[in-house]
Amino acid sequence: MGELRDAGLAARLLGALPQTQCTRCGYPDCAGYADALASGEADINQCPPGGYEGVVRLASITGRVPKPLNPDFGQEGPRKVAFIDEDWCIGCTLCIKACPTDAIFGSNKMMHTVIEPHCTGCELCIPVCPVDCILLENVTGEATGWAAWPQALADTARQRFEAGTTRRAREAREHDARLEQKAVTKLADLPQHSQHTDPVVLDKKRAVIEAALARARAKREGN
């Protein structure tokens, strides 16, 4: 029953977070922070995007006393949206991979653009850009915290993050499966797939491939 209560508490806490997935709280995503809050590992004042209202929300769920935001994690501020300077973008796709809500559109060696309604202002695209072509603009004026980030946007951000996480996990599994199949095919007729003919060398390559396949199977089975 304790584990069920903890899971339920974590779910309620996750629902009270802004879903920016910015990692400023010290955790990899909002769900990680919610889990840490539920277990008592994290404090209620580590989420700058939620601002003081966010602290109050978390306090009401956890039964803790509201407190000011911890400045070690940042300051409450207006919502910002990323914009890409098209003249400098080189199409490296690093920002696309860093975006937690798939709010950046583009392809390799092609100019990228930010889909403004889906940008959470997480700033995770900023440090990965090799040419510093991403800018942040205040889009909410003096409104900060939840006043700058309506629940509807938080709900959409959560849906996009969860969908993206599921998609990336599926793509990773498919990629691993393709690599494993290639290794199996190569192992089935190693001389045909190698430039070497020395039996000793082929035996060494066979051992390497078999070990790699064993690791792949163990990973897939969760061992």
Residue, then its C-alpha position, 0 to 999 in steps of 0.5 A: m500500500g505504501e508504494l501505491r500511495d507514493a505512486g499516487l502522490a508522485a502523479r499528483l505532484l507531476g500534475a502540479l508541475p509546469q512540464t517545461q522539462c527544463t531540468r533546472c530543478g536538478y532532475p532530468d525531467c518533471a517526472g523525476y522531480a515529482d518522484a523525488l518530491a514524493s520520496g522526500e528527496a527534493d524540496i518544494n522550492q526547486c522549480p523556477p518556471g512554476g514560480y512561487e505559485g508552483v511552490v504553493r501548489l506543491a506545498s498543498i499536496t505534500g502538506r509542507v509549509p510554502k517557502p521562497l524559491n531556492p535561488d540555487f535553482g534559478q529565479e522566477g521570471p517571464r516565459k521566454v521562447a527560443f528563436i533561431d537566426e536563420d542566417w547563422c543556422i547550419g542545420c546540425t540538428l543538435c537543437i532538435k535532439a535537445c528539445p524535450t517537446d519536439a518544438i524545433f522543426g528541420s532536418n540535417k543541413m537544412m535551416h531549423t525553425v522553432i514552433e513557438p506554441h510548443c516551445t516551453g522556454c526550457e533553454l536546453c537548445i542554447p548550450v548545444c548550438p555550435v554557432d550560437c544562433i538561438l536567441l530567447e525572447n520574453v513573450t509574456g511581459e511582466a507575467t511570471g510563473w504560472a501567470a506566464w504559463p497557462q495550464a493548457l500549455a503545460d498539458t500540451a507540453r506534457q503530452r508532447f514530451e511523453a509522446g516524444t519519449t515514447r517515440r525515441a524509445r521505440e526508435a532506439r529499439e528499432h535501431d538496436a534491432r537492425l544492428e543486431q540483425k546485421a550482426v546475426t547475418k554477418l556471423a552466419d557467413l563471416p568469411q563472406h562478410s570479411q576481407h580477412t581469410d585467416p582462420v585465426v582472425l576470423d575466430k577473433k572477429r566471431a568471438v567479438i560479434e558473439a559477445a556483442l550479440a550476448r550484450a544486446r540480448a541481455k540489454r533487451e531482456g533487462n539483465 
